[in-house]
């Protein structure tokens, strides 16, 4: 018994040995708790990821030994004791198996002292230590994660204390020593907690391209080529498209450097940035390979990638030249606010004449802003008890404060900054009350003090000089402060209600971003731009009637009877004459018509333009066409281009600038064309599916989400068109899509009009006007295109569509002879055969029939007895399943989506649309098959083949691997039951529905 008892004790002791060892390691790692009040649960330490950085730290300072700089926490107190050299682990989870991976050596014992720590993390007492980073990939990733702001560095309970406390903990002080970083021959001192990783795990790479692109970009003769020069003469100015990584977040941004601010924009035409910071906030610049470089802002950093080393060198030289610049202006007022649209808490600061918006107080401390808003172009007003609005010409910001007192402080500070930036003039202040008039219509300078009263633009002093150079017969320049007698109330109201907003949409309708000048443009650049804009009309939005002077003058007299000032300005810009010389004494001038109609603003605008010359309307003359072979990939509303498959983006196209899309695919060639006012892109894909994915994405963007994928299947052309109907002169800007046999007209209000193209349709090209005259049986449409290329292609496609409808065989497609022979034979002899398609037949006989029908469909002899008819039905099923795909794979998901619609009427309507997208032969064969099955189910009393039974059998024929889906079985049944409604073309008129066979 005694021996057995000893054995039992030994077994018990060995069983508890791992537990005791774990406890020993655990208590060795932790300082011993106070015996006066031992806790029930001892917290397990979770060291911060930055503790794993490989640095060696020497003896602590005297302040550290005395406990100075330790963050206080009343939760736990630990008394440190003198210990001998002990090896411990630092890992997120303490365990026996993990206790030999990471070690830190502890040398001489420290003085006893109290260490106060948070309950969520226990920190060793200060001792001389040296920490080594593990060579394992996991440890490297942990260390690298310090430099990604999206990864948490500390527990949430410590992060706020770390940012808000003025005193750093001992370990923060021990780790945060100065380190030298050598970049491009220069040495920058940065804290080790900010030290960039020496061996990054894997360099960031841009997303791979998905399609090949040939871009034909036009360069123009004359002064417009010079407009591409840099808009700033600053020695450190730099701008280009760059791939940008902030943490793990990747984007392609337009990045600019003006010597003081580095700004990043999603689009070149955006007015507010994604990120912005002052060059004085940069702590380190690091040069890397493959066109990469990094910029560090204390705890955060950006990694950039240029499409070439030359671009990267330009950026590095400019960045190094900014070193030593004066720091940013200290904030006059700063604090947290709630910003709406989208709703989020932000930190804001007033610096000079700008309101800086930061995503957090931490970003405010390091100088990384989201955007900065110029107070020169802004106005502010209270909108609620705790809320106010900051109004600019480009966007209205809505903020809310925590209290009414805080709201009052912000309103007072903002109004003071705005007042200090404004000049005092009654006319100027009234015109500036319209946000669009607070910036120059030509260069964007703040608080313009001049105006061209006939062009309806408010301009700055520098641009006013260029306007005067054109002569008063082109631009009548008046001062907002000096010429008070000119500023009558109707003229002021005209500028308040329309002004720069209307003028920019007409005169500056299609200004390329590379040619738009800025407030710091040189006098030569400014003069060339203004001449091109107003004297030559290169950027104007031409009125659809601009090619016909008689119709242009007639339309002007019609428009001035109503309040549409913007169309009046478009007509005047296109050359409409205010003073119309005519032999008809009853024909009134446009001014008399406007006065008779009581349209005071229209009459005022006409008077200002009565003796003004129209622009010369020089057309863009291409000097040459530059062709670039690029790689492209889609990114939401942008098309990104790169020179290599996985290289950085070299250019970006805003898809909202696209005006036409054409499908050029033929046979094994899969390509489509994208047109903007400045670019022509030929996009090539390896397969039809990839091509459709790209083309449908672009079409949905340009059509503003008014359509679904099913509506765009089979579309071969999409273009923006000015359209007018019949003899009416009123035009509407719409989007037109062309499919087999029909054209759809999508209005900006979301409505869709479908035009059936048949043998009675007549199509006439008016090439000099970029116009197509489409004569239908019941209406006439005038379609005017912005580009001659778009007009010519539409005419070609329309003529092809109209000629196809005159050839019935080509439009309807053809049914394979073997299938047609089987259907005809079964319809004639098998409608009363019980279990017609349910019975299998003889396999050998079916194989012989299939082979014979494939060789000679018309010469094969088909028997009429019941068993032979069953064999023929089996042969039909086998032919359909093995040698003919009725619904292509690319279409099946759209049919599945249509089958899921809950409303029966919508389902049938969608079936009709999808049927039109099928290839002609597929459509003809499916029509014949469903028509035959419709007849079969009508004799279900004799043959026992109901529509449901037939659907279960033939759903496999139509949808193969998707046949188990119950919705597709129901779809097949509806194709059989509702065959007349789905497969017959129906032309709706006002009184009746005519079915066309």
C-alpha angles and dihedrals in degrees: 000000000000091000092047089049092053091048089051091051091049091050090047092049093049089048091057095040097092089048092050092048091050090050091048091052090044095052092042089057094046124062111246114267123240111273093216094071111013113191123234093227124034112211117242112233120244106189119213115260092240090064087073094065110117106248133135117227124196131206116327119252123255090256090054092048089052092052096251116153097025116138111243123232123168095206104083134016121194127191113213120217133198110266136177123245109304131179114221137172128241110204137128091255120034113221140147093247092050095046095093102049104077120025135180123197119226115200129175117019119252130227113275112261143149120266119197117205141172119262090239094056132027118207126203118243115265111278135152103274142166120206126203126197116231119246091225118112091238092058092047090052090049091052093046091051089073089076096051110083091201090067118079112244096189138013115280091249090061101038096074092045089050093053099038102040118093092206121068121219120250094259091048088054093045094050097038098078125137119272129187118238115189115206124173093336095313127106120219123188114224132164116262090239085065096041111131115240112267095212112029114206095232129347116246114256130196118246112275119258118256104197140028117244133195108197121199108197120185122223116200132220124235130031095332091080090063091056090077090074118113113283092220128058092202112130093228097044114132135165136168144128111280136179104239130198120192103180106313093333113107127194141153110239139175102242124197134184120193098177094269109039130040108206132185122203132185091217131019090236095051116117097204128051135235091218134001134175139167117252089237088068092064112106099177143006119205125194118213137176131266094041094305131135134163134217120203125206103186104278097005133056142184125220116208132193123195124198091241139022090241091061090047092051090051090054094047093049091050092047093049089049090059093060112119096025118150113274121254118277112274114251118264093197130005139166146118123301136172112242119202128211092062099022111226140131113258137176116234134191135183110226116175108308094340136087109216118205118203128185092228144356089258090060089048090055094051094039100245109141133185093216142330122226120210111232089205089077099033139088128193134210137171114251103178146352093294103008139083139177129231107206123202131167090256106036142002116228118205118202135176128201129210095247143009090252092056089046090055092051092052094046092050093048095046094046090049091054092047093049092050090055098047131084117223117244127130095223092044093049092049093049092045090055084080103076094219091057093057091080131053111265091223109037104011097242115162124253100008113202100195136063142193101225096196096045090044095229132133109217141179125251094261093052091043088064091055090048091053089053089063090060132245090274087068105031128014105208118200132173122239091218104033109040100056094153091060093057103084120174094256090052092049090049090049090056093042095052098036117001117124094358095061095035093052092052090053108032096031100035097130108019109157111234090236092059100045109110126222132215090268095054116133119253091253093051091047093050094048092048095049092047090051091047103046109011098044098023093221095151100036127122101239116217113245090242095050093112093060114060094190094053090043093057091043092052091049091058089050096048098049089063087073138043098263098121093161093062090046089055089048090052092049090047089053094052106270111161120234094196105051115198109211139153090223107098091198092060108099126207119253091251091055091048092051093048092048089052091050094242101146097173092050091050091050092051091048092050092053089053099039097106100025124117119237120241118274091240098218110190123228104267111204113221094189142338116244113205119203125187106217142162118240140198132178121240112182104284095357137079111215121205128199133176093228132033097258101016127115120282115270097186142004132212120206104226090214087070090063113111102175141024123188129185109222097175118140127165110318093350112098113187142128135191128233120196130195127168090269107022138055115197127191107197120197129193133185094233142023094246093055090047093051093048092056096040095048091049091054093044092053090051095050092044089053096235094298092129139049128225093263091059091056099049108118094012109147099178138028123179142162108243139179104224134187130178129228119319094336115115096205111110131201128199109231141156118246126201125192124210135161107309098345144067123211123208115206115196125206088248091063100255122130129211120193122209118197113218111212141151091286093059117106123199124197127184120218097186097176089062097036085239136137121203110210114194114197128179092258105022145021123225128198110204117191120189130203094225130043090222091058091048094051094048093048090051091051093048093045091051089050092049093048093047090049091058091055089058103066095187092054095048097042096041123214135274115232110257094236092055093043091050093051094047092049093048095048092046090053100042110014111050091103097043108118114237090008099173097016094067117082104215125204111318095211093049091047091053091051091050093050091050093046093048091050091054100040115002095176097040098050113108113230120197122223103214120110097256092048091051089052089051090050091051089053090049090052091053092048094049091050094048100042109032106025131051105202095186113033119229092247090061101044097085090053090053090048090051091049091050089057094061111115098211114078094208091053091048094054091046091052091048089056091051093048091047090059090055094060120099111266096252092047091048092049093048094047089048092052093046096048091044089054092048090048088058091045094054090050086067094047092126089069104029098033089225106134123183090258093052091050091048092054090052100043100038086083090054092053104037107018108189093021092057094106091066109107092210091059091050088055089047091054090049091052091050087057099041097041096038095130093051096044105037102036118083111239122196111200120214130176094265110024147009115243117200113214116207 
